[in-house]
């Protein structure tokens, strides 16, 4: 059974169709990069997987749980699917440690001792244990994003979704966040990542999805995407040319 099964998803904002018949499956341990130009629907697609964006047609089944099923408890479901956003989304009035324990206690009903132990474990893992008593505003953007990743991991997720996790960062901070993601991928975490970091895509992902105007135009092995450019969709070739010109 696939970890994430996206079946013919279509979504509208009013009359504007933002996703059109998107279908793909992600197996346990896959690291899938979703790329494409701005406004192509990639962030919307990844948010539908976490039930943060509703969809009007199709179904998404994550680890056997259907999002279309009215009986599905969405809060419980979201606690099992880690999500890392572009702008960190940390609580500014809470310390780093409090940011990592609040959902464990409130959603998973963990006691505070266990929640702190888990938070400490993952802060150490992302290299930020020394900063546990600071507030997010006292950290750099790269550090805040690593805290956000640690917060997601504290919930023991079955998979992790990343929505342009490095796009709000200064260039020198991008590496420290990607290093944590590389480590996760190497440990077998199932990951779906919207990003323009093609170096990361080549190095870490085993699949690449290219989207444009709400449609999936390419869905293939990463090596195939970069290795056989002549058979790629014309829009994907244009996109890669632009990305490589910038970098």
Secondary structure, 3 states (H helix, E strand, C coil): CCCEEEEEEEEEECCEEEEEEEEEEECCCCEEEEECCCCCCHHHHHHHHCCCCCCCEEEEEECCEECCCCCCCHHHHHHHEEEECCCCCCCCCCEHHHHHHHHHHHCCCCCHHHHHHHHHHHHHHCCCHHHCCCEHHHCCHHHHHHHHHHHHHCCCCCEEEEECCCCCCCHHHHHHHHHHHHHHHHCCCCEEEECCCHHHHHHHCCEEEEEECCEEEEEEEHHHHHHCHHHCCHHHHHHHHHHHHHC
